[in-house]
Amino acid sequence: MTRVPALLVGPVVLLVLAGCGGSEASDAPPDVRVSVGAQEVTFRPTQYCLDGEWQRYTVTPPILEVSPDTAISLTVPDSLADSGWSVQVFDERLEEPIGDVDVPSGTTVFDEINTSDVVPPAFYLVIVEDKGGACGELTGAWPVGFIRSDGDLSTTPSSGPPSSSPAG
């Protein structure tokens, strides 16, 4: 079991949270998948760089109810694995960075995060593609939320992230 380091996330996070203007493109960015226990969800990015322009999407990140000490498996398409990606860890409101997990280059399935690796019982993982290019270092952001059944969730929002988050 690998523990998520409690490192602050740098300027890349500011790009994720601030976002860039743009309209929804006709080309579709890739989907990613998360598996936790018997749950498996495929989801779209909240923002993505297509043809050198930022696109923001009106999608709500999935939020999964999970048990403690359960492996989280993140699966990305070959295009993301080849360009490089990482996982950023955020609080339950998708506002405060908690940590950053490097994913080895070429990895399509990453399963070294456990639902109990993050201290708060509610948190987000954001898959970040970082191939660079016309939109800067960040290419796309795919947030997914988790609510662990072993903690006090009285401060956890029930309707998803606030409008200032990548879910916009």
Secondary structure, 3 states (H helix, E strand, C coil): CCCCCCCCCCHHHHHHHHCCCCCCCCCCCCCEEEEECCEEEEECCCEEEECCEEEECCCCCCEEEECCCCEEEEECCHHHHHHCEEEEEECCCCCCEEEEEECCCCCCEEEEEECCCCCCCEEEEEEEECCCCCCCCCCEEEEEEEEECCCCCCCCCCCCCCCCCCCC
